[in-house]
Amino acid sequence: HVCMVNLHPVDAGSAEAWFVAGTIPPLVAGGGHLFLALVDTLRPAFFAPRDRGLIPALEGTRMRFGGSAAPSMWRAWLGFNISHGLGAFTFGLLCLLIATDDFDLVKRIDAIRPLTIAVSAAYLAMSLRFWFYIPTIAAATATACFSVAAVLSA
């Protein structure tokens, strides 16, 4: 009589579930950031300075980069926030589409799992240095979920 011990008691779907869970924070945070930045192009409210008197100064100050065609600091700030939100949202969406279409692809292409961890960890490092607690929680959650998925699918 031979006793077989299952060294991987986690079912195959667990890695996929953790990976998909890791896509939710960048989707929600990136999508929300994008939406709020777009609102600010019409009515500055979310990414505007608390001192409203600074907005005219930002609108009247050009960036050094770009020469005479450089945008105002306000336009550059809005553009940065729009592209930042779009980038995080797109990262989450692409990872979600890959995982839900063919999770075996995530397991077959060795670079996908470490890249998802690296990108979300980079957002975590930036949030700890430059931002506030909401993006830190989102980035930490994504990093943890992608890390668990990587361990379970190894």
C-alpha positions, 0 to 999 in steps of 0.5 A: 500500500502506497500513500500519496501525499499531495504537495500542492493542496491548492487547486489550479484555479487558485493561482488564476483567482489571485492573479485576476484579483491583482488586476483589480487595484490598478483597474479601479485606481487607474480608472478612477485617477483617469476619470478624476483627472479628466474632470479636472480639465473641465472643472479643477477640483481633484488634482488642483492645489488647495490654494486656488490662487496657484492655478493662474500662476501654473497656467501662466508658467511654461515648462522649461522642457519644450522651448517656446512650444512648452505647455503651461505647468497646469496643462502638463500636470493635467496631462501627467495625471491623465496619462498616469491613470491611463497607464495604470488602468491599461496595465490592469486591463491587459493583465486581466484580459490575458488571464481570463482568456488563457491563464496557461499563457501566464504560466507559459511565458515566464516573464509575465509573472515577475513583470506584474510583480515588478510593475505593481511593486514599482507603483508601491515604491512610488506611492510610499515615496511620493503619494498617500495611503490610497494608492499605497494600499492599492499597489500593495494589494496588487503586489501581494496578489500577483506574488501569491499567484506566482508562487501558486502557479510555479 
